[in-house]
Amino acid sequence: MAGIKDSIFNVLKGKFLISDDSLNNWGFISFIVLLMLLMIASAHSSDKKVMQIAKLNKEVKELRAHFVDLRSISMKMKLESSIRKKVVEIGLVPSETPPQVINVISKK
């Protein structure tokens, strides 16, 4: 039991960093630190992409709503009643006589 207690105290005091074979320990610690930095950078990158996706989704919803508004306005402008109102303002009126069908027979 005393061996485990001594080894825990040695780790807490940092003797594994200053002992004769500490070069292996420093290499392992450097590797662990590098992995932690890589993990932090990856987490930040994924958070940034999630934020960008949310922003783009919001923009898509706004553009879709704008498109629907413009399409409804366009459909109202295409109605015959609205066209009649606009052409009356410039002096055009509907024809009194109906159009006639012209049949063209071509001889080859």
C-alpha positions as CSV (number, residue, x, y, z in Angstrom):
1,M,0.0,0.0,0.0
2,A,2.9,2.3,0.7
3,G,4.2,1.8,-2.8
4,I,1.0,3.1,-4.4
5,K,1.0,6.0,-2.0
6,D,4.6,6.9,-2.8
7,S,4.0,6.7,-6.6
8,I,0.9,9.0,-6.3
9,F,3.0,11.5,-4.4
10,N,5.8,11.3,-6.9
11,V,3.4,12.0,-9.7
12,L,1.9,15.0,-7.8
13,K,5.4,16.3,-7.0
14,G,6.4,16.0,-10.7
15,K,9.3,13.7,-10.2
16,F,8.4,11.8,-13.4
17,L,9.4,15.0,-15.3
18,I,12.8,15.4,-13.8
19,S,14.0,11.8,-13.4
20,D,16.7,10.3,-15.7
21,D,14.2,8.7,-18.1
22,S,12.0,11.8,-18.3
23,L,12.7,12.3,-22.1
24,N,10.1,9.6,-22.9
25,N,7.6,11.3,-20.5
26,W,8.1,14.7,-22.0
27,G,7.6,13.2,-25.5
28,F,4.3,11.6,-24.4
29,I,3.2,14.7,-22.7
30,S,3.9,16.8,-25.8
31,F,1.9,14.3,-27.9
32,I,-1.0,14.5,-25.5
33,V,-0.9,18.3,-25.6
34,L,-0.8,18.3,-29.4
35,L,-3.8,16.0,-29.5
36,M,-5.7,18.2,-27.1
37,L,-5.0,21.3,-29.2
38,L,-6.1,19.4,-32.3
39,M,-9.3,18.4,-30.5
40,I,-10.0,22.0,-29.4
41,A,-9.4,23.4,-33.0
42,S,-11.7,20.7,-34.4
43,A,-14.4,21.6,-31.9
44,H,-14.1,25.3,-32.8
45,S,-14.2,24.5,-36.5
46,S,-17.3,22.4,-36.2
47,D,-19.0,25.1,-34.0
48,K,-18.2,27.7,-36.7
49,K,-19.7,25.5,-39.4
50,V,-22.9,24.9,-37.3
51,M,-23.3,28.6,-36.9
52,Q,-22.8,29.2,-40.6
53,I,-25.4,26.5,-41.4
54,A,-27.9,28.1,-39.1
55,K,-27.3,31.5,-40.7
56,L,-27.7,30.1,-44.2
57,N,-31.0,28.2,-43.2
58,K,-32.3,31.5,-41.9
59,E,-31.4,33.3,-45.1
60,V,-33.1,30.5,-47.2
61,K,-36.3,30.9,-45.2
62,E,-36.2,34.7,-45.7
63,L,-35.6,34.4,-49.4
64,R,-38.3,31.7,-49.8
65,A,-40.8,34.1,-48.0
66,H,-39.7,36.9,-50.3
67,F,-40.2,34.6,-53.4
68,V,-43.7,33.6,-52.3
69,D,-44.6,37.3,-51.8
70,L,-43.3,38.3,-55.2
71,R,-45.0,35.3,-56.8
72,S,-48.4,36.2,-55.3
73,I,-48.0,39.8,-56.5
74,S,-47.1,38.6,-59.9
75,M,-50.2,36.3,-60.0
76,K,-52.4,39.2,-59.0
77,M,-50.9,41.4,-61.8
78,K,-51.6,38.7,-64.4
79,L,-55.4,38.6,-63.6
80,E,-57.6,39.8,-66.4
81,S,-59.4,42.2,-64.1
82,S,-56.2,43.9,-63.0
83,I,-54.9,44.1,-66.6
84,R,-58.3,45.7,-67.6
85,K,-57.9,48.3,-64.9
86,K,-54.4,49.3,-66.0
87,V,-55.2,49.5,-69.7
88,V,-58.3,51.6,-69.1
89,E,-56.0,54.2,-67.5
90,I,-54.1,54.6,-70.8
91,G,-57.2,54.6,-72.9
92,L,-57.5,51.0,-74.2
93,V,-60.9,49.3,-74.0
94,P,-62.0,45.7,-74.7
95,S,-63.2,45.0,-78.3
96,E,-66.9,44.9,-79.0
97,T,-66.6,42.3,-81.7
98,P,-65.3,38.8,-80.9
99,P,-62.1,37.7,-82.7
100,Q,-62.5,35.6,-85.8
101,V,-60.6,32.4,-86.6
102,I,-58.6,32.5,-89.8
103,N,-57.9,29.1,-91.4
104,V,-54.8,28.9,-93.6
105,I,-54.6,26.0,-96.0
106,S,-51.3,25.5,-97.5
107,K,-50.8,23.6,-100.7
108,K,-47.6,21.8,-101.1
